[in-house]
Each structure stands twice: as C-alpha cells, then as structure tokens.
Amino acid sequence: MTTATVELLAKDLNHQGGVYCPSPLAHMSIWNSHPKVYLDVARTGQAKCPYCGTVYKLKEGEHFHGH
C-alpha cells in the first residue's frame, strides 16, 4: 500500500463530488493498477482508496458545491 496524498481542487471532482482511483491525478498508470473505484470526497473533504491507500482530499480552502 502507498501513503500518497492527492490534493484536489473542487473542479477536479465529478458532478457528484467524487473521483475515481486509480486516477491520472495521482500519476497512476490505469493499465497496471487495481480495479476502478469511486471515492466520495465531497462528503467529508477526503477519501482513502481501499485498494492502494491513496488519499484524495480537497485542498485547503476548496469547497464543493454539488448539483
């Protein structure tokens, strides 16, 4: 497992407030990583991938305003 942290801007989140892992935002090669999982970042401001341990979090001062 990795301990990588990826800081996100609100614009990096999809319309539901989430991201997918593995992600190009984390500089991951999709072809050699784990299955794609949806992570809800907007709810708490961060989410941790259960496969690789990468933490995706909103950059300080960023706020998600969903639809």
C-alpha positions as a Markdown table, in Angstrom:
| # | Residue | x | y | z |
|---|---|---|---|---|
| 1 | Met | 0.0 | 0.0 | 0.0 |
| 2 | Thr | 1.0 | 3.6 | -0.7 |
| 3 | Thr | 0.7 | 6.6 | 1.6 |
| 4 | Ala | 0.3 | 9.0 | -1.3 |
| 5 | Thr | -2.0 | 12.0 | -0.8 |
| 6 | Val | -3.5 | 13.8 | -3.8 |
| 7 | Glu | -4.8 | 17.3 | -3.2 |
| 8 | Leu | -7.7 | 18.2 | -5.3 |
| 9 | Leu | -9.5 | 21.4 | -6.4 |
| 10 | Ala | -13.2 | 21.4 | -6.4 |
| 11 | Lys | -13.2 | 21.4 | -10.2 |
| 12 | Asp | -11.4 | 18.0 | -10.1 |
| 13 | Leu | -14.4 | 16.3 | -8.6 |
| 14 | Asn | -17.2 | 14.9 | -10.8 |
| 15 | His | -20.7 | 16.4 | -10.5 |
| 16 | Gln | -21.5 | 14.1 | -7.5 |
| 17 | Gly | -18.4 | 15.2 | -5.6 |
| 18 | Gly | -16.2 | 12.2 | -6.2 |
| 19 | Val | -13.1 | 10.9 | -8.0 |
| 20 | Tyr | -12.1 | 7.5 | -9.3 |
| 21 | Cys | -9.0 | 5.6 | -8.3 |
| 22 | Pro | -6.7 | 4.8 | -10.0 |
| 23 | Ser | -6.5 | 8.3 | -11.3 |
| 24 | Pro | -4.3 | 10.2 | -13.6 |
| 25 | Leu | -4.4 | 12.9 | -11.0 |
| 26 | Ala | -2.4 | 10.6 | -8.8 |
| 27 | His | 0.0 | 9.9 | -11.7 |
| 28 | Met | -1.1 | 6.3 | -11.8 |
| 29 | Ser | -1.0 | 4.2 | -14.9 |
| 30 | Ile | -4.5 | 2.8 | -15.3 |
| 31 | Trp | -3.4 | -0.4 | -17.0 |
| 32 | Asn | -1.3 | -1.7 | -14.2 |
| 33 | Ser | -3.3 | -0.6 | -11.2 |
| 34 | His | -6.2 | -2.0 | -9.3 |
| 35 | Pro | -9.9 | -2.0 | -10.3 |
| 36 | Lys | -11.6 | 1.4 | -10.7 |
| 37 | Val | -13.4 | 2.5 | -7.5 |
| 38 | Tyr | -15.5 | 5.6 | -6.9 |
| 39 | Leu | -14.5 | 7.7 | -3.9 |
| 40 | Asp | -16.8 | 10.2 | -2.3 |
| 41 | Val | -14.6 | 13.2 | -1.5 |
| 42 | Ala | -17.2 | 15.9 | -1.1 |
| 43 | Arg | -18.9 | 14.3 | 2.0 |
| 44 | Thr | -16.0 | 14.7 | 4.4 |
| 45 | Gly | -13.4 | 16.5 | 2.3 |
| 46 | Gln | -11.3 | 13.4 | 1.8 |
| 47 | Ala | -11.5 | 9.7 | 0.9 |
| 48 | Lys | -9.0 | 6.8 | 1.0 |
| 49 | Cys | -8.8 | 4.1 | -1.6 |
| 50 | Pro | -9.4 | 0.7 | -0.1 |
| 51 | Tyr | -7.1 | -0.9 | -2.7 |
| 52 | Cys | -3.9 | 1.2 | -2.7 |
| 53 | Gly | -4.3 | 3.5 | 0.2 |
| 54 | Thr | -4.0 | 6.7 | -1.8 |
| 55 | Val | -5.8 | 9.6 | 0.0 |
| 56 | Tyr | -7.7 | 12.1 | -2.1 |
| 57 | Lys | -8.5 | 15.3 | -0.3 |
| 58 | Leu | -9.7 | 18.8 | -1.1 |
| 59 | Lys | -7.1 | 21.4 | -1.0 |
| 60 | Glu | -7.4 | 23.7 | 2.0 |
| 61 | Gly | -9.9 | 26.5 | 1.2 |
| 62 | Glu | -11.6 | 24.5 | -1.5 |
| 63 | His | -15.4 | 23.7 | -1.2 |
| 64 | Phe | -17.5 | 21.5 | -3.4 |
| 65 | His | -20.9 | 22.8 | -4.4 |
| 66 | Gly | -22.8 | 19.9 | -5.9 |
| 67 | His | -25.8 | 19.8 | -8.0 |
